[in-house]
Amino acid sequence: MSGGRVLAALGLIILATAVIPPLAAVTVNRSRVRLASDQVALIAEALGRAKPALHELANRADVLCGAGRMPLARTPDAERWVTAPRAPLTSLLGDIPADPWGDCYVVNLAAPTSSEPTALTSSDPAVLWVLSAGPNGIIETPFVGVSETPGGDDVAVRVR
């Protein structure tokens, strides 16, 4: 084999090792986001069917959590996700696996018009967000607010 062919082969090997791993990482991350999006939508749909039980839980807790570790919060508006009284989401919907990054799926139960940071007392609890903290594991979506778009890289569905 000539020196030119060896260098060309070596160049292809170096190029492949520099390009393929990042492309694989992007593909894996996209599939995780898709999986989290599907799971969040399923949870939101199931919550719509569980309104009576949801009201009872809202009187005891502001946040429902599935399996996995509780994500962190980046902003003061999102901090209530991690400091509010929590109840297991499994008590309402059965086993909910952790999100693809090992964090729990979370649901906030709060009255959108209430300025008080307490659990609901109305007859119709308002679920604002069902979310996964996304790849960075940090909740960036405000706990209560008027935004229709989740913050940062959160994977979320707004529920009314």
Disulfide bonds with the S-S distance in Angstrom:
none
